[in-house]
């Protein structure tokens, strides 16, 4: 509402949409030892943090637009293989 439908300002070279996705990704930034990763994979039904971030974003056209990703880029799943929940 504060922007009244306008795009947010570019800050430090990033658009508002880009900053949103950078913040999303930073929430999941982790570093795990192999033992901890194996334990999580065997005991936790949720995916590892890196996949919570990357797999989510590679399925989002909004992310692709924000960073001008093109078909074939590493963070772009083919449209027919993208997971859509809602």
C-alpha positions as CSV (number, residue, x, y, z in Angstrom):
1,X,0.0,0.0,0.0
2,X,2.8,2.4,0.8
3,X,4.0,2.3,-2.8
4,X,0.5,2.8,-4.2
5,X,1.0,0.1,-6.8
6,X,4.4,1.5,-8.0
7,X,7.6,-0.5,-8.1
8,X,9.9,-0.1,-5.1
9,X,13.2,1.7,-5.5
10,X,16.3,0.1,-6.8
11,X,18.7,-0.2,-3.8
12,X,22.3,-1.3,-4.0
13,X,21.6,-2.4,-7.6
14,X,18.7,-4.6,-6.8
15,X,15.0,-4.1,-7.5
16,X,12.4,-4.6,-4.8
17,X,11.4,-8.0,-6.3
18,X,15.1,-9.1,-6.4
19,X,15.5,-8.1,-2.8
20,X,12.5,-10.1,-1.8
21,X,13.9,-13.3,-3.4
22,X,17.4,-12.6,-1.9
23,X,15.8,-12.3,1.5
24,X,13.9,-15.5,0.9
25,X,17.0,-17.4,0.0
26,X,19.0,-16.0,2.9
27,X,16.5,-17.5,5.4
28,X,17.5,-21.0,4.2
29,X,21.3,-20.4,4.1
30,X,22.9,-23.2,6.0
31,X,26.1,-25.1,6.2
32,X,25.9,-28.7,7.4
33,X,28.4,-31.4,8.1
34,X,27.8,-34.6,6.2
35,X,26.8,-36.5,9.4
36,X,24.1,-33.9,10.2
37,X,22.8,-34.0,6.6
38,X,22.5,-37.7,6.7
39,X,20.7,-37.5,10.1
40,X,18.3,-34.9,8.8
41,X,17.6,-36.9,5.6
42,X,16.8,-40.0,7.7
43,X,14.8,-38.4,10.4
44,X,13.1,-35.3,9.1
45,X,10.3,-35.4,6.5
46,X,11.2,-31.9,5.2
47,X,13.8,-31.3,2.4
48,X,17.2,-29.9,3.2
49,X,17.4,-26.1,3.4
50,X,19.2,-25.7,0.1
51,X,16.3,-27.5,-1.7
52,X,13.7,-25.5,0.2
53,X,15.2,-22.5,-1.3
54,X,16.4,-23.5,-4.8
55,X,13.7,-26.0,-5.7
56,X,11.1,-23.4,-4.7
57,X,12.6,-20.6,-6.7
58,X,13.4,-22.6,-9.8
59,X,9.6,-23.3,-10.1
60,X,8.6,-19.6,-9.8
61,X,8.0,-17.5,-12.9
62,X,8.1,-14.5,-10.7
63,X,11.7,-15.3,-9.7
64,X,12.6,-15.8,-13.3
65,X,11.2,-12.5,-14.3
66,X,12.9,-10.7,-11.4
67,X,16.3,-12.0,-12.3
68,X,15.7,-12.2,-16.1
69,X,16.4,-15.9,-16.1
70,X,16.1,-17.6,-19.5
71,X,15.0,-21.1,-20.6
72,X,17.9,-23.4,-20.0
73,X,19.4,-21.5,-17.1
74,X,20.2,-23.5,-14.0
75,X,17.4,-21.9,-11.9
76,X,14.7,-22.5,-14.5
77,X,12.8,-25.7,-14.6
78,X,11.0,-26.3,-18.0
79,X,7.4,-25.0,-17.8
80,X,6.0,-28.5,-18.2
81,X,8.0,-29.7,-15.2
82,X,7.3,-26.8,-12.8
83,X,5.5,-27.6,-9.6
84,X,2.4,-25.5,-9.0
85,X,0.5,-25.8,-5.8
86,X,-2.0,-23.0,-6.0
